[in-house]
């Protein structure tokens, strides 16, 4: 993950710890990817129910660090090397997937056939 993506994941995890995952997600969808922790915290300070001081502490805190480490280990174990990546049944799909392909995969069509274009 690049720095902007890593910061977004950290922010989502910290927001989740306060029950505010959706508020953070909504903000990040339209935010400049070059935002800093302070930028994100300042914007989220306007959201009811977010403790900005706790958010800033949690973003770089031990709980988030431990979760990220576990996710990195899992990604390494199953061979993920790109974002986005999906695991559907026993198939690892890396990179962007068109909606139509994703819909077929989630509806149970064979990943081998769908990904080969059959």
Secondary structure, DSSP 8 states (H G I E B T S, - for coil): --HHHHHHHHHHHHHHTTT-HHHHHHHHHHS-TT--HHHHHHHHTTSTT--HHHHHHHHTSHHHHHHHHHHHHHHHHHT--SSSEEEETTEEEES---HHHHHHHHTT--HHHHHHT-
